[in-house]
């Protein structure tokens, strides 16, 4: 799952907008974006008429918004929309999904709350947000694998997939961005992120403080990941989906964030078909087994290190989008196609 260099977009509050993994963080990794806070339920509600439909995919309620015109290049582009705690059926999120659809994406928004979003508990005496949050996380993690596979079955293996997550949904956008199931990922004003989300690959945001955002960028830079960072001043958590319509700066940041998501995903969705092929990757003399293991998170066929004494590297199935980055890596000596050698 060539997680080291899959593209990630970061939109930050003053502010962050960053982009299922083979290994989901296990709870021991340092926290970068904290849990749901009061900022997650602040913001304006918009007026508008959504144009998408409510469907069911893999037994999960889903908001579906389709492009109104066929793509000029005959490419099917699919956007997995992982919503904040208001669910994909909240009008703000519906309108945002409709915008992405108007830009040529088939947008699917999973309701991992199963009809029980946070606003259903407005004014409820004694509401236990922690219990609700834990229940929702458990539901989401159980439903997502089958739902993602059903979406891929619906649109086919040749479609270009991307993922965007907001607040509660940010970890899911990052986790799938650490696999070869999407060409790019993005997230805004996240919660629930840990360092492992990045190493598998601001009034600011209290859930994602500036120091932690910088640490996340440091991790991406160390991994030589492909990423883009946006920083917006004078906005708060939730700006990308619930900006105050009377605040010109917040509205501009929200709209610019959405435009950037479209541009970022188009950059990778329009790339040459990301075919897989077998390669042997050989590292330079002196590169340790531990260093090589950091690269060995994809479809590894054979490991030639670990004292094997054959080659200092491994053979693996590698997507084209990752190949050139790998060849240019400072620790890599050479990469060549894997095959059968015949001695006459």
C-alpha positions as CSV (number, residue, x, y, z in Angstrom):
1,X,0.0,0.0,0.0
2,X,2.5,2.6,-1.1
3,X,1.7,5.1,1.7
4,X,4.9,7.1,1.8
5,X,4.1,9.2,-1.2
6,X,0.4,9.2,-1.9
7,X,-0.7,12.8,-2.3
8,X,-2.2,14.6,0.6
9,X,-3.8,18.0,0.7
10,X,-3.8,20.0,4.0
11,X,-6.2,23.0,4.5
12,X,-5.2,24.8,7.7
13,X,-7.1,27.2,9.9
14,X,-5.0,30.3,10.6
15,X,-5.8,27.2,9.7
16,X,-5.5,22.9,8.5
17,X,-6.8,21.2,5.4
18,X,-4.8,17.9,5.0
19,X,-5.5,14.7,2.8
20,X,-8.1,2.1,5.1
21,X,-4.7,1.5,5.8
22,X,-2.9,-1.8,6.0
23,X,-2.4,-0.9,9.7
24,X,-4.9,1.3,11.5
25,X,-3.3,3.3,14.3
26,X,-3.3,1.2,17.5
27,X,-3.9,3.9,20.1
28,X,-0.2,4.2,21.1
29,X,0.7,6.8,18.6
30,X,1.0,10.5,19.8
31,X,-2.2,12.5,19.2
32,X,-2.0,15.4,16.8
33,X,-5.7,16.3,16.3
34,X,-7.7,15.8,19.5
35,X,-11.2,14.5,20.1
36,X,-14.5,16.2,19.3
37,X,-14.9,19.5,21.1
38,X,-17.5,22.2,21.4
39,X,-16.0,23.8,18.3
40,X,-17.2,20.8,16.3
41,X,-20.8,21.9,16.9
42,X,-20.4,25.6,16.1
43,X,-21.1,27.3,12.8
44,X,-23.9,28.4,10.5
45,X,-26.6,26.4,8.8
46,X,-27.1,27.2,5.1
47,X,-30.2,27.5,3.0
48,X,-30.3,25.8,-0.4
49,X,-31.9,22.9,-2.4
50,X,-29.7,19.8,-2.5
51,X,-29.9,18.0,-5.9
52,X,-28.4,14.6,-4.8
53,X,-30.4,11.5,-3.8
54,X,-30.5,9.2,-0.8
55,X,-29.4,5.7,-1.6
56,X,-28.2,2.6,0.2
57,X,-24.8,1.1,-0.4
58,X,-23.7,-2.0,1.4
59,X,-26.6,-1.6,3.8
60,X,-25.4,1.9,4.7
61,X,-27.4,5.1,4.0
62,X,-25.5,7.2,1.5
63,X,-25.9,10.6,-0.1
64,X,-25.2,10.3,-3.8
65,X,-24.6,13.4,-6.0
66,X,-23.8,12.7,-9.7
67,X,-22.2,15.1,-12.3
68,X,-24.7,16.8,-14.5
69,X,-22.6,16.5,-17.6
70,X,-20.4,13.7,-18.8
71,X,-16.6,14.1,-18.4
72,X,-14.8,15.5,-21.5
73,X,-12.1,12.8,-21.2
74,X,-14.4,9.8,-20.5
75,X,-12.8,9.3,-17.1
76,X,-15.0,8.3,-14.2
77,X,-14.0,10.3,-11.1
78,X,-15.4,9.2,-7.7
79,X,-15.1,11.2,-4.5
80,X,-15.6,9.4,-1.2
81,X,-17.0,12.0,1.2
82,X,-16.4,11.4,4.9
83,X,-18.5,13.9,6.7
84,X,-18.3,15.7,10.0
85,X,-20.5,14.8,12.9
86,X,-23.5,16.4,11.2
87,X,-23.7,13.5,8.6
88,X,-23.6,13.7,4.8
89,X,-27.4,14.5,4.9
90,X,-26.9,17.8,6.7
91,X,-27.8,20.6,4.2
92,X,-24.3,22.2,4.4
93,X,-22.7,18.9,3.5
94,X,-25.2,18.1,0.8
95,X,-24.5,21.4,-0.9
96,X,-20.8,20.9,-0.7
97,X,-21.1,17.4,-2.2
98,X,-23.3,18.8,-4.9
99,X,-20.6,21.4,-5.7
100,X,-18.0,18.6,-6.0
101,X,-20.4,16.8,-8.3
102,X,-20.8,19.9,-10.5
103,X,-17.1,19.7,-11.0
104,X,-17.3,16.3,-12.5
105,X,-17.2,13.9,-9.6
106,X,-19.5,11.1,-8.6
107,X,-19.8,11.9,-4.9
108,X,-20.8,9.3,-2.3
109,X,-21.2,10.4,1.3
110,X,-21.5,7.5,3.8
111,X,-23.8,8.0,6.8
112,X,-21.8,6.2,9.4
113,X,-24.2,7.7,12.0
114,X,-27.1,5.7,10.6
115,X,-29.6,8.5,11.0
116,X,-28.3,9.6,14.4
117,X,-26.1,12.7,13.7
118,X,-25.1,15.1,16.5
119,X,-27.8,17.6,15.7
120,X,-30.5,15.0,16.5
121,X,-29.5,15.6,20.2
122,X,-29.7,19.4,20.2
123,X,-31.1,20.4,23.6
124,X,-31.4,16.9,24.8
125,X,-31.0,16.9,28.6
126,X,-28.1,14.8,29.9
127,X,-26.9,13.9,26.4
128,X,-23.6,11.9,26.7
129,X,-21.5,13.1,23.8
130,X,-18.6,10.7,24.6
131,X,-20.9,7.7,24.5
132,X,-22.4,8.9,21.3
133,X,-19.0,9.5,19.7
134,X,-17.7,6.1,20.7
135,X,-20.8,4.4,19.3
136,X,-20.4,6.4,16.1
137,X,-16.7,5.5,15.7
138,X,-17.5,1.8,16.2
139,X,-20.3,1.9,13.7
140,X,-18.1,3.7,11.2
141,X,-15.1,1.4,11.5
142,X,-17.4,-1.6,11.1
143,X,-19.3,-0.3,8.1
144,X,-16.5,1.4,6.1
145,X,-14.6,-1.6,4.6
146,X,-17.7,-3.2,2.9
147,X,-19.0,0.2,1.9
148,X,-15.8,1.2,0.2
149,X,-15.6,-2.1,-1.7
150,X,-19.2,-1.7,-2.8
151,X,-18.5,1.8,-4.1
152,X,-15.5,0.4,-6.0
153,X,-17.7,-2.4,-7.4
154,X,-20.3,0.2,-8.5
155,X,-17.9,2.4,-10.4
156,X,-15.3,-0.1,-11.4
157,X,-11.6,-0.7,-11.2
158,X,-10.8,1.8,-13.9
159,X,-12.4,4.8,-12.2
160,X,-10.2,7.3,-10.4
161,X,-11.1,7.5,-6.7
162,X,-10.3,10.3,-4.2
163,X,-11.3,10.9,-0.6
164,X,-12.1,13.9,1.5
165,X,-12.8,14.0,5.2
166,X,-14.0,16.8,7.6
167,X,-13.6,16.7,11.4
168,X,-14.9,13.2,12.4
169,X,-14.3,12.0,8.9
170,X,-10.6,13.1,8.6
171,X,-9.1,9.9,9.9
172,X,-10.9,7.9,7.3
173,X,-9.7,10.1,4.5
174,X,-6.1,9.7,5.7
175,X,-6.4,6.0,6.3
176,X,-7.6,5.2,2.8
177,X,-5.0,7.6,1.5
178,X,-2.4,5.2,2.9
179,X,-3.6,2.6,0.4
180,X,-3.7,2.2,-3.4
181,X,-7.5,2.5,-3.4
182,X,-7.4,6.3,-4.0
183,X,-5.2,8.6,-6.1
184,X,-5.3,11.4,-3.6
185,X,-6.8,12.4,-0.3
186,X,-7.7,15.6,1.6
187,X,-9.1,16.7,4.9
188,X,-10.1,19.8,6.8
189,X,-10.3,20.8,10.5
190,X,-9.7,17.2,11.7
191,X,-10.3,15.4,14.9
192,X,-8.9,12.1,16.0
193,X,-5.6,12.1,14.2
194,X,-2.4,10.6,15.5
195,X,1.2,10.6,14.2
196,X,0.7,7.1,12.7
197,X,-1.9,8.6,10.3
198,X,0.9,10.5,8.7
199,X,3.8,8.1,9.1
200,X,1.7,5.5,7.2
201,X,1.7,7.9,4.3
202,X,-5.6,28.3,14.5
203,X,-8.2,31.7,16.8
204,X,-6.8,28.5,15.5
205,X,-8.2,25.0,15.6
206,X,-8.3,23.7,19.2
207,X,-8.6,20.2,17.9
208,X,-5.5,20.5,15.7
209,X,-3.2,23.1,17.3
210,X,-0.5,24.9,15.1
211,X,2.4,23.0,16.7
212,X,0.7,19.7,15.9
213,X,-0.1,20.7,12.4
214,X,3.6,21.6,11.9
215,X,4.6,18.2,13.3
216,X,2.2,16.6,10.8
217,X,3.9,18.5,8.0
218,X,7.3,17.5,9.3
219,X,6.3,13.8,9.2
220,X,5.1,14.2,5.6
221,X,8.3,16.0,4.6
222,X,10.5,13.4,6.2
223,X,8.6,10.7,4.3
224,X,9.0,12.7,1.1
225,X,5.2,12.6,0.7
226,X,3.4,14.6,-2.0
227,X,1.3,17.1,-0.2
228,X,0.0,20.7,-0.3
229,X,-0.7,22.9,2.7
230,X,-3.2,25.8,2.8
231,X,-3.3,28.2,5.8
232,X,-6.3,30.5,6.2
233,X,-6.2,33.3,8.8
234,X,-9.1,34.4,11.0
235,X,-11.2,31.2,10.7
236,X,-12.1,28.5,13.3
237,X,-12.8,24.8,13.4
238,X,-15.6,23.8,10.9
239,X,-14.9,26.7,8.5
240,X,-14.8,24.4,5.4
241,X,-18.4,23.2,6.0
242,X,-20.1,25.7,8.4
243,X,-18.6,29.2,7.7
244,X,-20.6,32.2,9.0
245,X,-22.2,33.6,5.8
246,X,-21.9,37.1,7.3
247,X,-18.2,36.7,7.6
248,X,-16.6,37.5,4.2
249,X,-13.2,36.1,5.2
250,X,-14.7,32.8,6.4
251,X,-16.9,32.4,3.3
252,X,-13.9,33.0,1.1
253,X,-11.8,30.4,3.0
254,X,-14.6,27.9,2.7
255,X,-15.1,28.4,-1.0
256,X,-11.3,28.4,-1.7
257,X,-10.9,25.2,0.3
258,X,-13.6,23.5,-1.8
259,X,-12.0,24.8,-5.0
260,X,-8.6,23.5,-3.8
261,X,-10.0,20.0,-3.2
262,X,-11.4,19.9,-6.7
263,X,-8.1,21.1,-8.2
264,X,-6.0,18.7,-6.1
265,X,-8.1,15.7,-7.0
266,X,-8.2,16.6,-10.7
267,X,-4.4,16.8,-10.7
268,X,-4.2,13.1,-9.8
269,X,-7.4,11.9,-11.3
270,X,-6.3,13.1,-14.7
271,X,-2.9,11.5,-14.5
272,X,-1.9,8.6,-16.6
273,X,-3.5,5.3,-15.6
274,X,-1.9,4.0,-12.5
275,X,-1.1,0.5,-13.6
276,X,0.6,-2.0,-11.3
277,X,3.8,-3.9,-12.3
278,X,6.4,-6.0,-10.5
279,X,9.8,-4.4,-9.7
280,X,12.9,-5.2,-7.7
281,X,14.0,-2.3,-5.5
282,X,17.6,-2.2,-4.4
283,X,18.9,0.2,-1.8
284,X,22.3,1.8,-1.5
285,X,25.1,0.2,0.5
286,X,24.8,1.1,4.2
287,X,21.0,1.4,4.2
288,X,19.8,-0.7,7.1
289,X,17.1,-3.3,7.3
290,X,15.1,-1.0,9.6
291,X,15.3,1.8,7.0
292,X,14.2,-0.5,4.2
293,X,11.3,-1.8,6.2
294,X,9.8,1.7,6.2
295,X,9.4,1.4,2.4
296,X,8.0,-2.2,2.5
297,X,4.4,-1.4,3.2
298,X,3.0,-2.3,-0.2
299,X,2.4,-5.5,-2.1
300,X,5.7,-7.1,-1.1
301,X,6.5,-10.4,-2.9
302,X,10.0,-11.2,-1.5
303,X,12.3,-9.5,1.0
304,X,16.0,-9.8,0.1
305,X,17.4,-8.2,3.2
306,X,17.0,-9.4,6.8
307,X,20.4,-11.3,6.4
308,X,19.4,-13.0,3.2
309,X,22.7,-11.9,1.6
310,X,21.1,-11.7,-1.9
311,X,20.2,-8.0,-2.5
312,X,19.7,-5.1,-0.2
313,X,16.0,-4.6,-1.0
314,X,12.8,-6.4,-2.0
315,X,10.5,-7.2,-4.9
316,X,7.0,-5.8,-5.0
317,X,4.0,-4.8,-7.1
318,X,4.3,-1.0,-7.4
319,X,1.8,1.5,-9.0
320,X,3.2,3.8,-11.7
321,X,2.3,6.9,-9.7
322,X,4.8,5.8,-7.0
323,X,7.6,4.4,-9.3
324,X,9.3,7.7,-10.3
325,X,9.3,9.0,-6.7
326,X,10.9,5.7,-5.6
327,X,13.6,5.8,-8.2
328,X,14.5,9.4,-7.2
329,X,14.7,8.5,-3.5
330,X,18.1,9.3,-1.9
331,X,18.4,5.8,-0.3
332,X,17.5,3.9,-3.4
333,X,20.3,2.6,-5.7
334,X,18.1,1.4,-8.6
335,X,14.7,-0.1,-9.5
336,X,14.2,-2.6,-12.3
337,X,11.4,-4.7,-13.6
338,X,11.0,-8.1,-11.9
339,X,11.1,-11.1,-14.2
340,X,12.5,-14.5,-14.8
341,X,16.1,-14.9,-15.7
342,X,17.1,-17.7,-18.0
343,X,20.6,-19.1,-18.2
344,X,21.4,-20.9,-21.5
